[in-house]
Amino acid sequence: MANFGFLLRQPKVWGLSLGFAAYNYSFYLFLTWLPGYLQKSLHMSVLKSGWYTIIPWIVATITDLVIGGVLVDALIARGYDATRVRKTIVTIGMLLGLAVIGAAFTTNAVLATIWISIAIGGLAFAAPVAWSIPAIIAPKGTVGSVGSIMNLLGNISGIIAPIVAGLVIDKTNSFAANFLIAGAILIVGVLCFLFLLGRIEQIKMPGEDEKETAQEDMVGASKA
């Protein structure tokens, strides 16, 4: 429990967790409400909405594998700064998620699908990068704890998203406000990734620096 309390006081943990929660809000909004949006707002049949729903998720699968996986590994392998690569990819992905706002201002099914595909595609390649970060920033022996904090906030956000969407639709009889809300939350998430998370490097436990210094002194003394 002492380690858990220490982790909850770390800006890096909150930056990662809140940023992931912002991502999860939009992800679960699309996951739960996309077919309903197509049927209600764009007046599609159930069958037609099903076909249109497939397109953004195909795009997401491709960007997840190619950008979030292959490209990130290739850039780091070529010697690019790992922190800069990961933060750049996550930030670009989250910013592309803002394309969801475009869907709020069109009733054209093709345009709406394009905007949503861009948004989901961006979010999809940000996700695997975000999930690689707990193993990097977590102090020794706490990777599971950092991952669980991140996952907890992400799942809470995922639970809230469809509930809020339903309430907003009941009040406004429109889906546009939900896309604007998701966009605003994504902006907050980007700021958390950029400023709270900081450099993607391991968090030091209290006294760890002193231990490392002592060990280095002992090594130096033995060589002398």
N, C-alpha and C positions, 0 to 999 in steps of 0.2 A: 504493500500500500504506500510505503514511503516513496518508491520509484514512481508510482502512479501520480501522487501529489506533485512530485517534482516535474513530471512531464506536463501536467496541466498548467504549470506556471511558465512554460516555454513558448515564446512567440512563434517559433518555427512550427510547433505542433498545431497551434491555433491557425496559423496561416495556411498550412496544408489542409487541415480539417475543414475550415470554413470555405476555402476555395473549392474543395471537393464537394461540400454540401451545396454550393451554388451550382456546380456542374450537375449534381444529382437532381436538383429541382427541375431543371429543364429536361433532363433525360427521362425522368418519370412522368413529367407532363406529356411528353411525346408518346411515351410507352403506353400510357393509360387513356389519353384523350385524342390522339391523332385520328383514329377512325371516326370518332364522334364529331370531331371538328369538321372533317370532310363531309360527313352526312348532314350535319346541322347547318353549317355556315355556307358550304358550297353546294348543298342540295344533291349530293351524290347518292346513288343506291348503295346498299350494303356491299354488293359484289364489286361495283366500280371503286368504292372507297378502299376495298381490300387490295385491288390492283395498284392504286395510287400509294397506298401505305407501304407497299413492298419497296418502292423506288428509293426513298430516303435510307432505309435500312441496308439496302445493297450498297449504296454509297458509303454508309458508315462502316460496313464490313471491310471494304477496300481501303479506306483511309486509315482505319485502325491498324491493319496489317502492314500497309506500305509506309505510311508516315510515322505512326506511333511505334512501330516495331523496326522495320528494316532501315528507314532513313535515320532514325535516332541512333541506332547501333553503328551505322556506317559513319556518321559524322563524328561520333566519339572515338571510334576506332582510327579515324584519320588524324586524331590529335586535337580536335576542337575542344574548348573548355566544356566539360560535362555539365556544369551548372548553367552556363549560358545556353547550351543546346536544349537542356530540359526545360528551363524557364521560358525560352523563346517558343518552343513547340507548344507548351501548355498555354502560354499567353495567346498565341495565334489561334489555337483551337478554341479557346474560350471567346475570343473576339469574333471569330467566325460564327460562334453560337448566337451572336447578336443579330445574325441574319433573320432570326425568328421574328424580329420586329417587322421585317418586310412583309411577312404573311398577314400582319394585322391590318395592312392597308391595301389589300387586293381581294377581289372576289373571283379572280381568274384561277381556275384549278391548276393550270400548268405553271403559272407564276408562283402560286402558293407552294406547289410541290418543289420548285427550284429553290425558293428561299428556305424551306424546311430541310431540304437535302443538304444545302450548304451548312445550315446550323447543326444538324445531326452529324454530318461528316466531320466538322471541326471538333465538336465535343467528343466524338468517337476516338480521334487520334490523340486528344489530350488525356483521355482516361488511363491508358496503359502507362504513360509517363508519370502521371500522378501516383499510380499504384507502385511504381518503382522507388518512389522517394522515401517511404518509411524505412526501408532497409538501409538507406544511406544516412538519414539524419538521426535515427534512433541510437541512443547510448547502448553500450554493450549489454545484451541480455534483455532488451526492452522492445525489440522489433514488433513482437506480437501486441504489446500494449499500445504502441504508437499506431499500428494498423487498426487496432480495435477502436481507438478514439476517433480516428478518421472515418471508419466504417459506421460507427454509431451516429455521428453527426450527419453523415451522408444518408443513412437510412431514415433518420428522423425527417430530413428534408424531403426524401422520396415519399414518405407517408403524407407529409403536409401538402405536397404539390397537387395531387389529384383532388384533395378535399377543398383546397382554396379554389381550384379551377371550377369545381362544381358550384361553390357558393357564388363566385363571380358571374358565372353564366346565369344562375338564377336571378341575380340582381340586375344584370345588364342585358340579358338575352343575346349576348354577343361573345365571341371568343377573342376579340381583338385585345381587350384589357389583359387577358392572361398572357398573351405574347409580350406585351409591354412590361408586365410584372416580371416575367422570366428574364427579359433583357436587362432590367434594372438589377436583378439579383446576380446575373452574370458579371455585370460591371463591378459589383462589390467583391465577387469572387476573384476577378482579375487583380484587383487592388490587394487583396489578401495574399495571393500568390507572389505578387511583385514586392510588396513591402514588409509584410509580416513574416513570410517564409524566409526571405533573405537568401544568402548563399546556401546552396544545397550541400551541406557538410555535416558531419556527425556532431551531435550535441554532447558536450562534456558533462559528466556527472560531477557533483561537488567533490573536490579533492583530487580529481583525476589528473589535472595538470601537475599538481605537486608530486603525485606518484610517478608520473612519467619523467619529471625532472630528476627525482631521486634515482630512478633506474638508470637514466643517462649518466648521472654522476658516478654511479657504481661501476658502470661499464667503462667510463673514462678512467676511473681510478685503477681498475683491473688491468687495463691496457698499459697504463703508465708503469 
